[in-house]
């Protein structure tokens, strides 16, 4: 079966091969983006777990060894660090009283900005997966329509009203639809999974932000 499909593809016209090449490139790109994003999100989740476990156990974030080994403290640690800097500046100014409403708003805004920048970074290239999901089937359909049209034109020029005479051309045309679906389905699965993970991360960051601001409002972080 696969040998027959490959033979059909190799015997197809130039336009069909071009469509198949485009779909192949889109598919390779989607797999590359998906694998990179999955690795990135898994690392972030792992770093965040280490950070939160250390914070709950000791009241302090992981030390320098953690930062050096991870290369990226993760979004929760960066928010914690940002809050620490803010409280440190207050302390340097001799202000140790609890935060007032204006200062709470300033801190909340700074942490939200930090979280938004991080989420924007995590969301980069996810749109490419959605593009592959929508474009690949359309390219496949274009190749199929082109191939069927070319087959019927050839049948008319040959003066033969027998569909078997153009069966090979129709089969070659249908390979583009199959290829488009094979590229789109994994891309769609990856897209939905990655978006779900980013949404989970956003929810975790939002909860941590609220807790962190509340802790800072009542006193100071370790």
C-alpha positions in Angstrom: 0.0 0.0 0.0 2.7 2.5 1.0 4.7 1.5 -2.0 1.8 2.2 -4.3 1.2 5.6 -2.6 4.9 6.5 -3.0 4.8 5.5 -6.7 1.7 7.6 -7.2 3.4 10.6 -5.6 6.5 10.2 -7.7 4.4 10.0 -10.9 2.3 13.0 -10.1 2.7 16.4 -11.8 4.9 19.2 -10.7 2.2 21.3 -9.0 1.1 18.3 -6.9 4.6 17.7 -5.8 5.0 21.4 -4.9 1.8 21.2 -2.7 3.1 18.0 -1.0 6.4 19.7 -0.4 4.7 22.7 1.2 2.6 20.5 3.4 5.7 18.5 4.4 7.6 21.7 5.4 4.6 22.9 7.4 4.4 19.5 9.2 8.1 19.5 10.0 7.8 23.0 11.4 4.8 22.2 13.5 6.5 19.2 15.1 9.7 21.3 15.8 7.6 24.0 17.4 5.5 21.5 19.4 8.6 19.6 20.7 10.4 22.8 21.7 7.3 24.2 23.5 6.6 20.9 25.4 10.3 20.8 26.6 10.1 24.5 27.6 6.8 24.1 29.5 8.0 20.9 31.2 11.1 22.7 32.4 9.2 25.7 33.7 6.7 23.5 35.6 9.7 21.6 37.1 11.4 24.8 38.1 8.2 26.2 39.6 7.7 23.0 41.7 11.2 23.2 43.0 10.7 26.8 43.9 7.4 26.4 45.6 8.5 23.3 47.6 11.6 25.2 48.9 9.5 28.3 49.6 6.9 26.3 51.6 9.6 24.3 53.5 12.1 27.0 54.4 10.3 30.3 53.6 13.0 31.1 51.2 13.5 30.5 47.5 16.2 28.1 46.2 19.7 29.3 46.4 22.2 30.1 43.7 22.8 26.5 42.8 19.2 26.3 41.6 19.6 29.4 39.4 22.8 28.2 37.9 21.5 24.7 37.1 18.2 25.8 35.7 19.4 28.8 33.7 15.9 30.2 34.2 14.3 30.5 37.6 10.8 30.3 36.2 8.0 32.8 36.3 7.0 32.3 40.0 10.6 32.9 41.1 10.9 36.0 39.0 7.7 37.4 40.5 9.1 36.6 43.9 12.4 38.3 43.1 10.6 41.4 41.7 8.5 41.7 44.9 11.7 41.3 47.0 13.4 44.1 45.0 10.4 46.4 45.6 10.4 45.7 49.4 14.2 46.1 49.4 13.9 49.6 47.9 11.4 50.5 50.6 13.6 49.2 53.3 16.6 51.1 52.0 14.5 54.3 52.3 13.8 53.4 55.9 10.2 52.5 55.4 9.3 49.3 57.2 5.6 49.9 57.9 3.0 47.8 56.0 2.2 48.8 52.4 -0.5 51.4 51.9 -3.1 51.0 49.2 -1.2 53.0 46.6 2.0 50.9 47.2 0.0 47.6 46.9 -1.4 48.8 43.6 2.1 49.7 42.3 3.4 46.3 43.4 0.4 44.5 41.9 0.9 46.3 38.6 4.7 45.5 38.5 4.0 41.8 39.2 1.2 41.7 36.6 3.6 43.2 34.0 6.2 40.6 34.9 3.6 37.8 34.5 2.3 39.2 31.2 5.8 39.4 29.7 6.5 35.9 30.7 3.2 34.5 29.3 3.9 36.4 26.1 7.2 34.7 25.8 5.6 31.3 26.5 2.9 31.9 23.8 5.4 32.7 21.1 5.1 30.4 18.0 2.0 28.8 19.2 0.1 30.6 16.5 2.1 28.7 13.9 0.5 25.4 15.1 -2.9 27.0 14.5 -1.8 28.1 11.1 -0.7 24.6 10.1 -4.0 23.3 11.4 -6.0 25.5 9.1 -3.7 25.9 6.1 -2.6 22.3 5.6 -6.1 20.9 4.7 -6.7 23.8 2.4 -3.5 23.2 0.6 -4.4 19.5 0.4 -7.8 20.4 -1.1 -6.2 22.8 -3.6 -3.9 20.0 -4.7 -6.8 17.6 -5.0 -9.0 20.0 -7.0 -6.0 20.8 -9.3 -5.3 17.1 -9.9 -8.9 16.1 -10.6 -9.3 19.1 -13.0 -6.1 18.1 -14.8 -7.3 14.5 -15.0 -10.6 15.5 -16.6 -8.9 17.8 -19.0 -6.6 15.0 -20.1 -9.7 12.7 -20.4 -11.4 15.2 -22.7 -8.3 15.8 -24.8 -7.9 12.0 -25.2 -11.6 11.7 -26.2 -12.1 8.9 -23.7 -15.1 8.9 -21.4 -13.7 6.2 -19.2 -12.8 7.1 -15.6 -10.3 4.3 -15.4 -8.2 6.1 -17.9 -7.6 9.0 -15.4 -7.7 6.9 -12.3 -4.0 7.4 -11.7 -4.3 11.1 -11.9 -7.2 11.2 -9.5 -5.3 9.0 -7.0 -2.3 11.3 -7.2 -4.7 14.3 -6.5 -6.1 12.7 -3.4 -2.7 12.2 -1.9 -2.5 15.9 -1.2 -5.7 15.8 0.8 -4.4 12.9 2.9 -1.1 14.7 3.4 -2.9 17.9 4.5 -4.9 16.0 7.1 -1.8 14.1 8.3 -0.1 17.5 8.9 -3.1 19.2 10.4 -4.3 16.6 12.9 -1.1 16.4 15.0 -0.7 20.2 14.8 -4.2 20.7 16.1 -3.6 18.2 19.0 -0.3 19.9 19.9 -1.9 23.4 19.7 -4.7 22.5 22.0 -2.4 20.8 24.5 0.2 23.6 24.6 -2.5 26.3 24.9 -4.0 24.3 27.8 -0.6 24.1 29.5 0.0 27.8 29.0 -3.5 28.5 30.5 -2.7 26.3 33.5 0.5 28.3 34.0 -1.3 31.6 33.7 -3.8 30.4 36.4 -0.9 29.3 38.7 0.9 32.6 38.2 -2.3 34.6 38.9 -2.9 32.7 42.2 0.7 33.1 43.2 0.5 36.8 42.4 -2.5 37.3 44.6 -0.9 35.4 47.5 2.4 37.2 47.1 0.8 40.7 47.1 -1.2 39.7 50.2 1.9 38.6 52.0 3.8 41.8 51.0 0.8 43.9 52.2 0.8 42.3 55.6 4.5 42.3 56.2 7.5 41.3 54.1 8.7 38.2 52.3 11.7 36.3 53.5 
